[in-house]
């Protein structure tokens, strides 16, 4: 019984270390969501056509606005129930730092409290949302 407890405690510690590595603190005290380099390097597979931009905006409104807010500032109505609130994805530093592949990865995999969207949205739809997020960063 004691060995089982030790194994569970060790697994919890390793999980905590993995999460700490994935979320490193920034100078402002918030955490940065680390994304694998290979995911960052993936180019957007969908052309930024007017149709793709409209589709991305509709998908964002349906799946993202509640938390991220209409303009991406992390001020959606659901944020009153979550700590921490989503970060403002419209600031210049975020735009410069995040590649399309990184945004796609984050949409696809999620990170609590954000659910992964890889089962709700097709690959094309997720790339369309990436295009919409880029319009919020203008």
C-alpha positions in Angstrom: 0.0 0.0 0.0 2.8 2.4 0.9 4.6 1.7 -2.4 1.4 2.6 -4.3 1.3 5.9 -2.4 4.9 6.6 -3.2 4.3 5.9 -6.9 1.3 8.2 -7.0 3.3 11.0 -5.2 6.2 10.6 -7.6 3.9 10.7 -10.6 2.2 13.9 -9.2 5.6 15.5 -8.6 6.7 14.7 -12.2 3.4 16.1 -13.5 4.0 19.2 -11.5 7.5 19.6 -12.9 6.2 19.1 -16.5 3.6 21.8 -15.9 6.1 24.2 -14.3 8.3 23.7 -17.3 5.4 24.4 -19.7 4.4 27.6 -17.8 7.5 29.8 -17.1 7.0 33.1 -15.3 7.3 36.4 -17.2 8.7 39.6 -15.7 5.0 40.7 -15.2 4.4 37.6 -13.1 2.1 35.9 -15.5 3.0 32.6 -17.2 4.1 31.9 -20.7 2.6 28.9 -22.4 5.6 27.1 -23.8 5.0 25.4 -27.2 7.3 22.8 -28.8 9.6 24.3 -31.5 8.3 22.0 -34.2 4.8 23.2 -33.5 5.9 26.9 -33.7 7.5 26.2 -37.1 4.3 24.9 -38.8 3.0 27.4 -41.4 -0.7 28.2 -41.8 -2.1 25.6 -44.1 -5.1 27.8 -45.1 -4.9 30.8 -47.4 -6.1 34.0 -45.8 -9.0 34.5 -48.3 -12.0 36.7 -47.4 -14.0 33.5 -46.9 -11.5 32.0 -44.5 -11.4 35.3 -42.5 -15.2 35.3 -42.2 -15.3 31.7 -41.2 -12.6 32.3 -38.6 -14.5 35.2 -37.2 -17.6 33.2 -36.9 -15.8 30.3 -35.2 -14.0 32.7 -32.8 -17.4 34.2 -31.9 -18.9 30.8 -31.3 -16.0 29.1 -29.4 -13.7 31.8 -28.0 -15.5 35.1 -27.2 -16.8 33.9 -23.9 -13.3 33.9 -22.5 -11.1 35.8 -24.8 -13.5 38.6 -25.5 -14.7 40.1 -28.8 -11.4 41.9 -29.4 -9.0 39.3 -27.8 -8.2 41.3 -24.7 -9.1 38.4 -22.4 -12.2 40.1 -21.1 -15.0 37.9 -22.1 -18.0 37.4 -19.8 -16.8 34.0 -18.5 -13.6 35.6 -17.1 -15.4 36.7 -14.0 -15.4 33.0 -13.0 -11.8 32.1 -13.8 -8.5 32.9 -12.4 -6.3 33.7 -14.1 -8.2 35.3 -17.0 -6.9 34.6 -20.5 -4.1 37.0 -21.5 -4.6 39.9 -23.9 -3.6 38.4 -27.2 -3.7 41.8 -29.0 -0.6 43.4 -27.5 2.4 43.9 -29.9 4.7 41.6 -27.9 2.3 38.7 -28.3 1.9 39.3 -32.0 5.7 39.5 -32.5 6.3 36.4 -30.3 3.6 34.0 -31.5 3.8 32.2 -34.8 0.7 30.9 -36.6 1.9 27.4 -35.7 2.0 28.4 -32.0 -1.5 29.8 -32.1 -2.8 26.7 -33.9 -1.1 24.4 -31.3 -2.7 26.3 -28.4 -6.1 26.2 -30.1 -5.7 22.5 -30.8 -4.4 21.3 -27.4 -5.9 23.8 -25.0 -4.6 24.4 -21.5 -6.9 24.4 -18.5 -9.3 26.1 -18.3 -9.3 26.4 -22.1 -10.5 23.1 -23.7 -8.7 21.6 -26.6 -10.5 22.4 -29.8 -9.0 19.6 -32.0 -12.1 17.5 -31.5 -14.6 20.3 -32.0 -13.0 22.1 -34.9 -11.5 20.6 -38.0 -7.9 21.4 -38.9 -9.1 23.9 -41.5 -11.4 25.6 -39.0 -8.6 25.9 -36.5 -6.3 27.6 -39.1 -9.2 29.9 -40.0 -9.4 30.9 -36.3 -5.6 31.6 -36.4 -6.3 34.0 -39.3 -9.0 35.8 -37.2 -6.7 36.0 -34.2 -4.2 37.8 -36.4 -6.8 40.4 -37.4 -7.3 41.1 -33.7 -3.6 41.9 -33.4 -3.6 44.7 -36.0 
